[in-house]
Amino acid sequence: MIMGFSIALVVFSLLLMLLVLMHKGKGGGLSDMFGGGMQSSVGGSSVAERNLDRITVVVGLIWFAIIVALGVLMKLDS
């Protein structure tokens, strides 16, 4: 069971990194280094941006729940 949660943690970690990198930069900071600070012709608060925000929050919460579950399982296992 711990192995399954560990694999899920790796998958959700990679997915979370991908989702965060897909966000459009709001200007300044490290997002400018990767080209996120450039102006785009697409509106900033489009439906796609809002959906990306929601998906990122849900994946982040699942990622956090997996970490907590792994901690509990490892504590009970030892």
Secondary structure, DSSP 8 states (H G I E B T S, - for coil): -HHHHHHHHHHHHHHHHHHHHHS---SSGGGGTTTTTS--SS-TT-HHHHHHHHHHHHHHHHHHHHHHHHHHHHHHH-
